[in-house]
Amino acid sequence: MLGIRFEGYPQADQVSRRCTAYERSAEVTRRLVLEESGQDVIEWGMLFAFLSVLLVAAVTVISPIVETWYDSVQTSVENAPAP
């Protein structure tokens, strides 16, 4: 183009690279939506996350019960008669 450059406007090769990058990202998105090859991994990940939340909830609920039991055993041992 006669060697004229406009400041702030991308050159033709930059525009073509952007289109190519857009096409690549569109292709990757299309494959993620349409293909089912990674579906099992996602399901296992969701199962692991659910079990982790369940484990944290169980430990939160059981923790005071175990602490009370431990304190009871400790008191019994401290008050036991010496042999």
C-alpha angles and dihedrals in degrees: 000000000000091000093282115145123193116211114239096018120107119243120245094258091052091052092051091049090052091051090049091049090049091050091049093051090047090051093049091049091049092051092048091053099042105034120078099197094105095042094097092053091052092049092050090048092052091048091050091049092049092049091048091054090046091051093050090050092049093050090048091053097041097043097080091045092053091045091053091048092049092050090050092052091046092051091049091051093048093049095044115116117255114252 
